[in-house]
Every structure is written in structure tokens, then in C-alpha cells.
């Protein structure tokens, strides 16, 4: 171990964390703390940076704008820039793009597609699979995030188009974070415990 490098403490970031001075906000509406006219604004500083009507259209052809908007939120920005753990990277390499599409759709169907998913708000781990990083980075990690970022109400099952949209978001996130990922999976040795 290199003793010259200081040990970094993990960041304590939650879904409602902000760093407005660094232009990193939280747009999650809080009924008790915010008036209706503040919906879509940062809950700490009140700035409005996102064209919510545009994002809520869920147009995959406008993904660049959606991704830019997501990165204004501290928790999303963190998940776009955090180092991806080796286990998650190796898993993606073993699958390749083709099998990642299947895995991403399966994950969306099981974790957020039901009307009332079990453990909603905590069903998506933070590491171990690049799909988890992608779900947090693209706000399809739980039904609360899906509701305010993608305008799909809680309490109803996701339809086929919505499942496809979230699958595409995850794959675009993976393409951005792992640009050298092969179409077909490659052999990667298992990490020894």
C-alpha cells in the first residue's frame, strides 16, 4: 500500500444533497418545504435549470439534453463521474453490449416496472453492476426518481415503451462510461477473494 497517498473518506451523498456553489442541485420536490410554484427548482437555492417539459417527453433522440440536465443534480452528477468498481466493469466486459441490453431490460422489469416495487427507494444498490450506476445516473433507480425526472406517476406499472426508454438510457450511460465495451462479451478472469 502506498503510504504517501492520504486515505479518502467516502462522500456522504444522498438523493437530496446539494452543492449549489458548484452548480450541483437537487430538484426533488418537497411538499412541506416548497410551494407549488417552486416545483422543478433546486430545493436549496431555488434555481431553475431544467426544461422539465422537454425532459418529460422522454425522447431518446433528445438524450443529450436529458443527460445534461441530469448532471445538474448532485446525486446524478456523482453517479456520472464516480469510479466504477472493478467487479462491475468486469461484469460488463463479460457480457458485452448485446447481453447488457438484455440484462438492463430485465433489471428495469424487476426493479422499477411494477406499480409498487418492493423496497421502493432502496431496491437499487450503489455498486457491483454498471446497471446500478446507470440507474442512479439516469434517475431510473426507484419510482420516486422516475416520477419527478421522467413524469411517470408511482402506483402504476411501466408500459413497454417506458421500459424500452429506460433500457436505452442505461445503455447510453454504459456507452458513455465504457466506450471500449465490445459488442460481444470477452473472457475476463474472476477476481479472487
Order of alpha helices (4+ residues) and beta strands (2+ residues): alpha-alpha-alpha-alpha-alpha-alpha-alpha
